[in-house]
Amino acid sequence: MASILVAEDERDIRDLINFTLTFAGHQVTTAANGEEAVQQAQRVLPDLIMMDVRMPKMTGYEACRVMKTLDSLKNTPVVFLSAKGQDEEIQAGIDVGGYAYIQKPFSPDDLARRINDILRQAGVAQ
C-alpha cells in the first residue's frame, strides 16, 4: 500500500480517483488546488503525488516546482493529469520534475493499473 496525494480541482474527478486508488489498496489524501497540494504534501510526505495541470491558486507545474525545492519531497514522483496531452504540455511537466503523465479521461481500471506500474517503476513499495 502506497500513500498517494491527489490534487485535482474538479470534485467528481478527485472523488473518482480517490475511490479507485483506495479500492486498489492505497492510502489517499486529496487537495483541491496547487497551494493545498504543497501544504498536504509537506504534512503527509506521500510516496506519489498526482496533480492536475490546471488548478486554481497554483498550477500543477508551479506546485511541482515548489515541491522539488524541498528536501522532504524532491525525490517524490509526481504524475501529472491533463485532458490535453499535447507534446509541449508533457515536456513542461518533465521540465519541472514530473515523473509521468496521464491523459484524461481514463477508466478506473486503467488508472489503477497505470499507478501501480508507476509505483513499481519508481521503486515505491506497495
N, CA, C and O atoms as a GROMACS GRO file, in nm:
protein
  504
    1MET      N    1   0.084  -0.119   0.000
    1MET     CA    2   0.000   0.000   0.000
    1MET      C    3   0.088   0.124   0.000
    1MET      O    4   0.178   0.138   0.083
    2ALA      N    5   0.060   0.212  -0.093
    2ALA     CA    6   0.136   0.337  -0.103
    2ALA      C    7   0.050   0.453  -0.055
    2ALA      O    8  -0.073   0.448  -0.060
    3SER      N    9   0.116   0.556  -0.008
    3SER     CA   10   0.050   0.681   0.028
    3SER      C   11   0.052   0.772  -0.095
    3SER      O   12   0.159   0.802  -0.149
    4ILE      N   13  -0.065   0.815  -0.139
    4ILE     CA   14  -0.076   0.894  -0.263
    4ILE      C   15  -0.153   1.023  -0.235
    4ILE      O   16  -0.262   1.020  -0.177
    5LEU      N   17  -0.096   1.135  -0.277
    5LEU     CA   18  -0.164   1.264  -0.271
    5LEU      C   19  -0.225   1.290  -0.408
    5LEU      O   20  -0.155   1.284  -0.509
    6VAL      N   21  -0.354   1.320  -0.411
    6VAL     CA   22  -0.425   1.351  -0.535
    6VAL      C   23  -0.469   1.497  -0.530
    6VAL      O   24  -0.550   1.535  -0.445
    7ALA      N   25  -0.415   1.579  -0.621
    7ALA     CA   26  -0.453   1.720  -0.629
    7ALA      C   27  -0.529   1.742  -0.760
    7ALA      O   28  -0.472   1.734  -0.868
    8GLU      N   29  -0.656   1.768  -0.747
    8GLU     CA   30  -0.746   1.784  -0.863
    8GLU      C   31  -0.857   1.880  -0.822
    8GLU      O   32  -0.923   1.860  -0.720
    9ASP      N   33  -0.877   1.986  -0.901
    9ASP     CA   34  -0.977   2.086  -0.864
    9ASP      C   35  -1.120   2.043  -0.897
    9ASP      O   36  -1.214   2.096  -0.837
   10GLU      N   37  -1.140   1.950  -0.988
   10GLU     CA   38  -1.274   1.904  -1.021
   10GLU      C   39  -1.314   1.793  -0.923
   10GLU      O   40  -1.256   1.684  -0.922
   11ARG      N   41  -1.413   1.824  -0.840
   11ARG     CA   42  -1.452   1.734  -0.731
   11ARG      C   43  -1.487   1.593  -0.779
   11ARG      O   44  -1.445   1.495  -0.718
   12ASP      N   45  -1.564   1.581  -0.888
   12ASP     CA   46  -1.605   1.448  -0.937
   12ASP      C   47  -1.484   1.364  -0.976
   12ASP      O   48  -1.479   1.245  -0.945
   13ILE      N   49  -1.389   1.425  -1.042
   13ILE     CA   50  -1.268   1.352  -1.083
   13ILE      C   51  -1.184   1.317  -0.960
   13ILE      O   52  -1.134   1.205  -0.949
   14ARG      N   53  -1.170   1.412  -0.869
   14ARG     CA   54  -1.095   1.388  -0.745
   14ARG      C   55  -1.156   1.272  -0.668
   14ARG      O   56  -1.084   1.184  -0.619
   15ASP      N   57  -1.290   1.270  -0.656
   15ASP     CA   58  -1.359   1.162  -0.584
   15ASP      C   59  -1.342   1.028  -0.654
   15ASP      O   60  -1.322   0.925  -0.589
   16LEU      N   61  -1.349   1.028  -0.787
   16LEU     CA   62  -1.330   0.904  -0.863
   16LEU      C   63  -1.189   0.848  -0.843
   16LEU      O   64  -1.171   0.728  -0.820
   17ILE      N   65  -1.090   0.935  -0.850
   17ILE     CA   66  -0.951   0.891  -0.830
   17ILE      C   67  -0.932   0.840  -0.688
   17ILE      O   68  -0.870   0.736  -0.667
   18ASN      N   69  -0.986   0.912  -0.591
   18ASN     CA   70  -0.975   0.872  -0.450
   18ASN      C   71  -1.036   0.733  -0.431
   18ASN      O   72  -0.972   0.646  -0.372
   19PHE      N   73  -1.157   0.712  -0.481
   19PHE     CA   74  -1.224   0.583  -0.468
   19PHE      C   75  -1.144   0.472  -0.537
   19PHE      O   76  -1.123   0.365  -0.480
   20THR      N   77  -1.100   0.499  -0.659
   20THR     CA   78  -1.026   0.399  -0.738
   20THR      C   79  -0.898   0.356  -0.668
   20THR      O   80  -0.870   0.236  -0.657
   21LEU      N   81  -0.821   0.451  -0.622
   21LEU     CA   82  -0.692   0.419  -0.559
   21LEU      C   83  -0.709   0.360  -0.420
   21LEU      O   84  -0.631   0.274  -0.378
   22THR      N   85  -0.812   0.404  -0.347
   22THR     CA   86  -0.842   0.344  -0.216
   22THR      C   87  -0.884   0.199  -0.235
   22THR      O   88  -0.840   0.111  -0.161
   23PHE      N   89  -0.970   0.174  -0.333
   23PHE     CA   90  -1.014   0.038  -0.363
   23PHE      C   91  -0.896  -0.050  -0.405
   23PHE      O   92  -0.897  -0.170  -0.379
   24ALA      N   93  -0.796   0.010  -0.469
   24ALA     CA   94  -0.676  -0.065  -0.510
   24ALA      C   95  -0.580  -0.087  -0.394
   24ALA      O   96  -0.475  -0.150  -0.411
   25GLY      N   97  -0.615  -0.037  -0.274
   25GLY     CA   98  -0.536  -0.064  -0.156
   25GLY      C   99  -0.441   0.046  -0.112
   25GLY      O  100  -0.357   0.024  -0.024
   26HIS      N  101  -0.453   0.163  -0.172
   26HIS     CA  102  -0.364   0.273  -0.137
   26HIS      C  103  -0.429   0.367  -0.036
   26HIS      O  104  -0.551   0.374  -0.024
   27GLN      N  105  -0.344   0.438   0.036
   27GLN     CA  106  -0.391   0.542   0.129
   27GLN      C  107  -0.389   0.674   0.052
   27GLN      O  108  -0.284   0.716   0.004
   28VAL      N  109  -0.503   0.740   0.042
   28VAL     CA  110  -0.516   0.860  -0.043
   28VAL      C  111  -0.546   0.983   0.041
   28VAL      O  112  -0.632   0.981   0.130
   29THR      N  113  -0.474   1.090   0.012
   29THR     CA  114  -0.501   1.223   0.066
   29THR      C  115  -0.535   1.311  -0.054
   29THR      O  116  -0.476   1.294  -0.160
   30THR      N  117  -0.630   1.404  -0.038
   30THR     CA  118  -0.669   1.487  -0.151
   30THR      C  119  -0.646   1.635  -0.124
   30THR      O  120  -0.639   1.681  -0.010
   31ALA      N  121  -0.633   1.707  -0.234
   31ALA     CA  122  -0.620   1.853  -0.232
   31ALA      C  123  -0.700   1.908  -0.350
   31ALA      O  124  -0.711   1.843  -0.454
   32ALA      N  125  -0.755   2.030  -0.334
   32ALA     CA  126  -0.840   2.087  -0.437
   32ALA      C  127  -0.770   2.193  -0.522
   32ALA      O  128  -0.827   2.241  -0.620
   33ASN      N  129  -0.647   2.228  -0.486
   33ASN     CA  130  -0.572   2.327  -0.564
   33ASN      C  131  -0.422   2.311  -0.538
   33ASN      O  132  -0.382   2.233  -0.452
   34GLY      N  133  -0.342   2.384  -0.613
   34GLY     CA  134  -0.198   2.370  -0.602
   34GLY      C  135  -0.141   2.409  -0.468
   34GLY      O  136  -0.052   2.341  -0.417
   35GLU      N  137  -0.190   2.517  -0.409
   35GLU     CA  138  -0.141   2.559  -0.277
   35GLU      C  139  -0.170   2.453  -0.173
   35GLU      O  140  -0.083   2.419  -0.092
   36GLU      N  141  -0.291   2.400  -0.174
   36GLU     CA  142  -0.329   2.296  -0.079
   36GLU      C  143  -0.245   2.170  -0.103
   36GLU      O  144  -0.210   2.100  -0.008
   37ALA      N  145  -0.213   2.142  -0.227
   37ALA     CA  146  -0.130   2.025  -0.259
   37ALA      C  147   0.008   2.037  -0.195
   37ALA      O  148   0.059   1.940  -0.139
   38VAL      N  149   0.069   2.154  -0.204
   38VAL     CA  150   0.201   2.175  -0.143
   38VAL      C  151   0.191   2.156   0.009
   38VAL      O  152   0.276   2.089   0.068
   39GLN      N  153   0.089   2.214   0.071
   39GLN     CA  154   0.072   2.201   0.216
   39GLN      C  155   0.050   2.056   0.257
   39GLN      O  156   0.113   2.007   0.351
   40GLN      N  157  -0.040   1.987   0.186
   40GLN     CA  158  -0.070   1.847   0.219
   40GLN      C  159   0.053   1.758   0.196
   40GLN      O  160   0.080   1.668   0.276
   41ALA      N  161   0.127   1.783   0.090
   41ALA     CA  162   0.246   1.703   0.061
   41ALA      C  163   0.348   1.717   0.173
   41ALA      O  164   0.411   1.619   0.212
   42GLN      N  165   0.366   1.838   0.225
   42GLN     CA  166   0.461   1.859   0.334
   42GLN      C  167   0.413   1.792   0.462
   42GLN      O  168   0.495   1.745   0.542
   43ARG      N  169   0.282   1.787   0.482
   43ARG     CA  170   0.225   1.726   0.602
   43ARG      C  171   0.229   1.573   0.596
   43ARG      O  172   0.265   1.507   0.693
   44VAL      N  173   0.191   1.518   0.480
   44VAL     CA  174   0.173   1.373   0.466
   44VAL      C  175   0.300   1.300   0.420
   44VAL      O  176   0.321   1.184   0.454
   45LEU      N  177   0.384   1.369   0.341
   45LEU     CA  178   0.503   1.308   0.279
   45LEU      C  179   0.464   1.180   0.202
   45LEU      O  180   0.508   1.071   0.238
   46PRO      N  181   0.382   1.194   0.098
   46PRO     CA  182   0.332   1.078   0.024
   46PRO      C  183   0.442   1.008  -0.056
   46PRO      O  184   0.549   1.063  -0.082
   47ASP      N  185   0.411   0.884  -0.095
   47ASP     CA  186   0.501   0.807  -0.181
   47ASP      C  187   0.490   0.852  -0.327
   47ASP      O  188   0.585   0.838  -0.404
   48LEU      N  189   0.374   0.907  -0.364
   48LEU     CA  190   0.347   0.950  -0.500
   48LEU      C  191   0.250   1.068  -0.496
   48LEU      O  192   0.161   1.073  -0.412
   49ILE      N  193   0.269   1.162  -0.588
   49ILE     CA  194   0.180   1.277  -0.598
   49ILE      C  195   0.120   1.279  -0.738
   49ILE      O  196   0.192   1.272  -0.837
   50MET      N  197  -0.013   1.287  -0.744
   50MET     CA  198  -0.084   1.302  -0.872
   50MET      C  199  -0.145   1.441  -0.873
   50MET      O  200  -0.216   1.478  -0.780
   51MET      N  201  -0.117   1.518  -0.979
   51MET     CA  202  -0.168   1.655  -0.984
   51MET      C  203  -0.224   1.689  -1.121
   51MET      O  204  -0.165   1.659  -1.224
   52ASP      N  205  -0.339   1.754  -1.118
   52ASP     CA  206  -0.393   1.812  -1.240
   52ASP      C  207  -0.300   1.925  -1.282
   52ASP      O  208  -0.242   1.993  -1.197
   53VAL      N  209  -0.286   1.945  -1.410
   53VAL     CA  210  -0.201   2.052  -1.461
   53VAL      C  211  -0.263   2.188  -1.432
   53VAL      O  212  -0.194   2.279  -1.386
   54ARG      N  213  -0.392   2.202  -1.460
   54ARG     CA  214  -0.459   2.331  -1.446
   54ARG      C  215  -0.546   2.332  -1.321
   54ARG      O  216  -0.652   2.269  -1.316
   55MET      N  217  -0.499   2.404  -1.220
   55MET     CA  218  -0.574   2.419  -1.094
   55MET      C  219  -0.571   2.564  -1.051
   55MET      O  220  -0.483   2.640  -1.091
   56PRO      N  221  -0.669   2.604  -0.969
   56PRO     CA  222  -0.668   2.741  -0.918
   56PRO      C  223  -0.559   2.763  -0.813
   56PRO      O  224  -0.504   2.667  -0.757
   57LYS      N  225  -0.529   2.887  -0.788
   57LYS     CA  226  -0.432   2.934  -0.690
   57LYS      C  227  -0.287   2.906  -0.728
   57LYS      O  228  -0.201   2.992  -0.713
   58MET      N  229  -0.260   2.785  -0.779
   58MET     CA  230  -0.126   2.746  -0.821
   58MET      C  231  -0.142   2.628  -0.916
   58MET      O  232  -0.209   2.531  -0.881
   59THR      N  233  -0.082   2.634  -1.034
   59THR     CA  234  -0.096   2.522  -1.127
   59THR      C  235  -0.020   2.400  -1.076
   59THR      O  236   0.060   2.410  -0.983
   60GLY      N  237  -0.047   2.287  -1.137
   60GLY     CA  238   0.028   2.167  -1.102
   60GLY      C  239   0.177   2.184  -1.127
   60GLY      O  240   0.260   2.135  -1.050
   61TYR      N  241   0.212   2.253  -1.235
   61TYR     CA  242   0.353   2.277  -1.266
   61TYR      C  243   0.419   2.363  -1.157
   61TYR      O  244   0.529   2.333  -1.112
   62GLU      N  245   0.349   2.469  -1.117
   62GLU     CA  246   0.404   2.557  -1.013
   62GLU      C  247   0.418   2.482  -0.880
   62GLU      O  248   0.519   2.497  -0.811
   63ALA      N  249   0.317   2.402  -0.846
   63ALA     CA  250   0.323   2.325  -0.722
   63ALA      C  251   0.438   2.226  -0.726
   63ALA      O  252   0.509   2.208  -0.627
   64CYS      N  253   0.457   2.160  -0.840
   64CYS     CA  254   0.567   2.064  -0.855
   64CYS      C  255   0.701   2.134  -0.839
   64CYS      O  256   0.791   2.084  -0.772
   65ARG      N  257   0.714   2.250  -0.901
   65ARG     CA  258   0.839   2.326  -0.891
   65ARG      C  259   0.872   2.357  -0.745
   65ARG      O  260   0.987   2.344  -0.703
   66VAL      N  261   0.770   2.397  -0.667
   66VAL     CA  262   0.790   2.426  -0.524
   66VAL      C  263   0.830   2.298  -0.450
   66VAL      O  264   0.925   2.298  -0.372
   67MET      N  265   0.756   2.190  -0.474
   67MET     CA  266   0.783   2.064  -0.404
   67MET      C  267   0.925   2.013  -0.430
   67MET      O  268   0.989   1.960  -0.340
   68LYS      N  269   0.973   2.029  -0.552
   68LYS     CA  270   1.106   1.978  -0.588
   68LYS      C  271   1.219   2.058  -0.524
   68LYS      O  272   1.334   2.015  -0.527
   69THR      N  273   1.187   2.174  -0.464
   69THR     CA  274   1.289   2.250  -0.391
   69THR      C  275   1.299   2.207  -0.245
   69THR      O  276   1.391   2.248  -0.174
   70LEU      N  277   1.205   2.124  -0.199
   70LEU     CA  278   1.201   2.082  -0.060
   70LEU      C  279   1.271   1.947  -0.044
   70LEU      O  280   1.240   1.852  -0.115
   71ASP      N  281   1.363   1.939   0.049
   71ASP     CA  282   1.437   1.814   0.071
   71ASP      C  283   1.344   1.696   0.096
   71ASP      O  284   1.372   1.585   0.049
   72SER      N  285   1.236   1.718   0.168
   72SER     CA  286   1.144   1.609   0.203
   72SER      C  287   1.062   1.559   0.085
   72SER      O  288   1.004   1.450   0.092
   73LEU      N  289   1.055   1.636  -0.024
   73LEU     CA  290   0.970   1.598  -0.138
   73LEU      C  291   1.044   1.589  -0.270
   73LEU      O  292   0.987   1.546  -0.370
   74LYS      N  293   1.170   1.628  -0.273
   74LYS     CA  294   1.240   1.640  -0.402
   74LYS      C  295   1.251   1.508  -0.478
   74LYS      O  296   1.265   1.509  -0.600
   75ASN      N  297   1.246   1.394  -0.408
   75ASN     CA  298   1.256   1.265  -0.475
   75ASN      C  299   1.121   1.194  -0.492
   75ASN      O  300   1.116   1.081  -0.539
   76THR      N  301   1.015   1.260  -0.453
   76THR     CA  302   0.880   1.201  -0.464
   76THR      C  303   0.832   1.210  -0.609
   76THR      O  304   0.830   1.320  -0.666
   77PRO      N  305   0.795   1.098  -0.670
   77PRO     CA  306   0.746   1.103  -0.809
   77PRO      C  307   0.616   1.183  -0.819
   77PRO      O  308   0.524   1.167  -0.738
   78VAL      N  309   0.609   1.269  -0.920
   78VAL     CA  310   0.489   1.348  -0.948
   78VAL      C  311   0.433   1.304  -1.083
   78VAL      O  312   0.504   1.303  -1.184
   79VAL      N  313   0.305   1.268  -1.083
   79VAL     CA  314   0.235   1.229  -1.204
   79VAL      C  315   0.134   1.339  -1.237
   79VAL      O  316   0.050   1.373  -1.154
   80PHE      N  317   0.144   1.393  -1.357
   80PHE     CA  318   0.052   1.498  -1.399
   80PHE      C  319  -0.069   1.439  -1.469
   80PHE      O  320  -0.059   1.340  -1.541
   81LEU      N  321  -0.185   1.501  -1.445
   81LEU     CA  322  -0.311   1.465  -1.509
   81LEU      C  323  -0.356   1.582  -1.595
   81LEU      O  324  -0.352   1.696  -1.550
   82SER      N  325  -0.399   1.554  -1.717
   82SER     CA  326  -0.450   1.662  -1.802
   82SER      C  327  -0.535   1.605  -1.914
   82SER      O  328  -0.516   1.492  -1.959
   83ALA      N  329  -0.629   1.687  -1.958
   83ALA     CA  330  -0.714   1.649  -2.071
   83ALA      C  331  -0.645   1.677  -2.204
   83ALA      O  332  -0.689   1.627  -2.307
   84LYS      N  333  -0.540   1.756  -2.203
   84LYS     CA  334  -0.477   1.799  -2.328
   84LYS      C  335  -0.386   1.693  -2.389
   84LYS      O  336  -0.414   1.643  -2.498
   85GLY      N  337  -0.279   1.659  -2.323
   85GLY     CA  338  -0.188   1.557  -2.373
   85GLY      C  339  -0.103   1.600  -2.490
   85GLY      O  340  -0.051   1.515  -2.563
   86GLN      N  341  -0.086   1.731  -2.510
   86GLN     CA  342  -0.002   1.780  -2.619
   86GLN      C  343   0.145   1.769  -2.580
   86GLN      O  344   0.180   1.777  -2.462
   87ASP      N  345   0.230   1.751  -2.680
   87ASP     CA  346   0.373   1.731  -2.655
   87ASP      C  347   0.434   1.841  -2.569
   87ASP      O  348   0.512   1.812  -2.478
   88GLU      N  349   0.398   1.968  -2.596
   88GLU     CA  350   0.458   2.077  -2.520
   88GLU      C  351   0.412   2.076  -2.374
   88GLU      O  352   0.487   2.116  -2.285
   89GLU      N  353   0.290   2.029  -2.350
   89GLU     CA  354   0.241   2.020  -2.212
   89GLU      C  355   0.313   1.907  -2.138
   89GLU      O  356   0.349   1.922  -2.021
   90ILE      N  357   0.332   1.796  -2.205
   90ILE     CA  358   0.405   1.685  -2.144
   90ILE      C  359   0.549   1.727  -2.114
   90ILE      O  360   0.600   1.697  -2.007
   91GLN      N  361   0.613   1.795  -2.208
   91GLN     CA  362   0.750   1.842  -2.188
   91GLN      C  363   0.758   1.942  -2.072
   91GLN      O  364   0.855   1.939  -1.995
   92ALA      N  365   0.660   2.028  -2.059
   92ALA     CA  366   0.657   2.125  -1.949
   92ALA      C  367   0.654   2.052  -1.815
   92ALA      O  368   0.719   2.095  -1.719
   93GLY      N  369   0.579   1.944  -1.807
   93GLY     CA  370   0.574   1.864  -1.684
   93GLY      C  371   0.707   1.799  -1.653
   93GLY      O  372   0.749   1.796  -1.537
   94ILE      N  373   0.772   1.748  -1.754
   94ILE     CA  374   0.904   1.687  -1.735
   94ILE      C  375   1.004   1.793  -1.691
   94ILE      O  376   1.088   1.768  -1.604
   95ASP      N  377   0.996   1.911  -1.751
   95ASP     CA  378   1.089   2.020  -1.720
   95ASP      C  379   1.083   2.064  -1.574
   95ASP      O  380   1.184   2.107  -1.519
   96VAL      N  381   0.966   2.054  -1.512
   96VAL     CA  382   0.955   2.094  -1.371
   96VAL      C  383   0.975   1.978  -1.274
   96VAL      O  384   0.960   1.994  -1.153
   97GLY      N  385   1.008   1.860  -1.327
   97GLY     CA  386   1.039   1.747  -1.240
   97GLY      C  387   0.934   1.638  -1.238
   97GLY      O  388   0.940   1.549  -1.153
   98GLY      N  389   0.838   1.642  -1.330
   98GLY     CA  390   0.736   1.539  -1.335
   98GLY      C  391   0.793   1.404  -1.374
   98GLY      O  392   0.890   1.396  -1.449
   99TYR      N  393   0.733   1.298  -1.323
   99TYR     CA  394   0.779   1.162  -1.348
   99TYR      C  395   0.701   1.096  -1.461
   99TYR      O  396   0.757   1.020  -1.540
  100ALA      N  397   0.571   1.127  -1.467
  100ALA     CA  398   0.485   1.065  -1.569
  100ALA      C  399   0.365   1.156  -1.595
  100ALA      O  400   0.344   1.256  -1.526
  101TYR      N  401   0.289   1.119  -1.696
  101TYR     CA  402   0.178   1.200  -1.742
  101TYR      C  403   0.063   1.106  -1.777
  101TYR      O  404   0.081   1.010  -1.852
  102ILE      N  405  -0.055   1.134  -1.723
  102ILE     CA  406  -0.173   1.054  -1.754
  102ILE      C  407  -0.278   1.146  -1.816
  102ILE      O  408  -0.312   1.250  -1.760
  103GLN      N  409  -0.328   1.105  -1.931
  103GLN     CA  410  -0.426   1.187  -2.001
  103GLN      C  411  -0.568   1.150  -1.957
  103GLN      O  412  -0.602   1.032  -1.947
  104LYS      N  413  -0.650   1.252  -1.931
  104LYS     CA  414  -0.791   1.233  -1.901
  104LYS      C  415  -0.867   1.236  -2.034
  104LYS      O  416  -0.823   1.305  -2.126
  105PRO      N  417  -0.976   1.165  -2.047
  105PRO     CA  418  -1.037   1.077  -1.947
  105PRO      C  419  -0.965   0.941  -1.941
  105PRO      O  420  -0.893   0.903  -2.033
  106PHE      N  421  -0.988   0.872  -1.833
  106PHE     CA  422  -0.931   0.739  -1.814
  106PHE      C  423  -1.034   0.653  -1.743
  106PHE      O  424  -1.122   0.704  -1.674
  107SER      N  425  -1.022   0.523  -1.760
  107SER     CA  426  -1.113   0.433  -1.688
  107SER      C  427  -1.049   0.404  -1.552
  107SER      O  428  -0.927   0.408  -1.538
  108PRO      N  429  -1.131   0.376  -1.451
  108PRO     CA  430  -1.076   0.345  -1.319
  108PRO      C  431  -0.977   0.227  -1.323
  108PRO      O  432  -0.873   0.233  -1.257
  109ASP      N  433  -1.008   0.123  -1.398
  109ASP     CA  434  -0.917   0.008  -1.406
  109ASP      C  435  -0.783   0.047  -1.468
  109ASP      O  436  -0.677   0.007  -1.418
  110ASP      N  437  -0.788   0.126  -1.576
  110ASP     CA  438  -0.664   0.170  -1.639
  110ASP      C  439  -0.583   0.258  -1.545
  110ASP      O  440  -0.460   0.247  -1.539
  111LEU      N  441  -0.651   0.347  -1.472
  111LEU     CA  442  -0.581   0.434  -1.378
  111LEU      C  443  -0.511   0.353  -1.270
  111LEU      O  444  -0.393   0.375  -1.243
  112ALA      N  445  -0.580   0.259  -1.209
  112ALA     CA  446  -0.521   0.178  -1.103
  112ALA      C  447  -0.401   0.099  -1.156
  112ALA      O  448  -0.298   0.091  -1.090
  113ARG      N  449  -0.414   0.042  -1.273
  113ARG     CA  450  -0.305  -0.035  -1.334
  113ARG      C  451  -0.185   0.056  -1.363
  113ARG      O  452  -0.071   0.021  -1.336
  114ARG      N  453  -0.213   0.173  -1.418
  114ARG     CA  454  -0.106   0.266  -1.453
  114ARG      C  455  -0.032   0.316  -1.328
  114ARG      O  456   0.091   0.325  -1.327
  115ILE      N  457  -0.107   0.349  -1.224
  115ILE     CA  458  -0.045   0.398  -1.100
  115ILE      C  459   0.038   0.287  -1.036
  115ILE      O  460   0.148   0.313  -0.988
  116ASN      N  461  -0.012   0.165  -1.035
  116ASN     CA  462   0.067   0.053  -0.980
  116ASN      C  463   0.195   0.032  -1.060
  116ASN      O  464   0.300   0.004  -1.003
  117ASP      N  465   0.188   0.045  -1.193
  117ASP     CA  466   0.308   0.035  -1.277
  117ASP      C  467   0.407   0.146  -1.244
  117ASP      O  468   0.527   0.121  -1.233
  118ILE      N  469   0.358   0.268  -1.228
  118ILE     CA  470   0.445   0.382  -1.198
  118ILE      C  471   0.511   0.362  -1.062
  118ILE      O  472   0.630   0.388  -1.046
  119LEU      N  473   0.433   0.317  -0.964
  119LEU     CA  474   0.490   0.292  -0.830
  119LEU      C  475   0.601   0.187  -0.838
  119LEU      O  476   0.706   0.202  -0.774
  120ARG      N  477   0.578   0.082  -0.914
  120ARG     CA  478   0.678  -0.024  -0.930
  120ARG      C  479   0.804   0.031  -0.999
  120ARG      O  480   0.915   0.007  -0.953
  121GLN      N  481   0.785   0.106  -1.108
  121GLN     CA  482   0.899   0.165  -1.181
  121GLN      C  483   0.978   0.261  -1.093
  121GLN      O  484   1.101   0.267  -1.102
  122ALA      N  485   0.908   0.336  -1.008
  122ALA     CA  486   0.973   0.435  -0.923
  122ALA      C  487   1.037   0.371  -0.800
  122ALA      O  488   1.103   0.439  -0.721
  123GLY      N  489   1.016   0.240  -0.783
  123GLY     CA  490   1.075   0.171  -0.669
  123GLY      C  491   1.005   0.199  -0.538
  123GLY      O  492   1.065   0.190  -0.431
  124VAL      N  493   0.876   0.235  -0.547
  124VAL     CA  494   0.798   0.262  -0.427
  124VAL      C  495   0.733   0.133  -0.381
  124VAL      O  496   0.666   0.065  -0.459
  125ALA      N  497   0.753   0.098  -0.254
  125ALA     CA  498   0.694  -0.023  -0.200
  125ALA      C  499   0.542  -0.010  -0.202
  125ALA      O  500   0.487   0.094  -0.169
  126GLN      N  501   0.476  -0.119  -0.242
  126GLN     CA  502   0.329  -0.116  -0.248
  126GLN      C  503   0.269  -0.204  -0.141
  126GLN      O  504   0.147  -0.215  -0.130
   0.00000   0.00000   0.00000
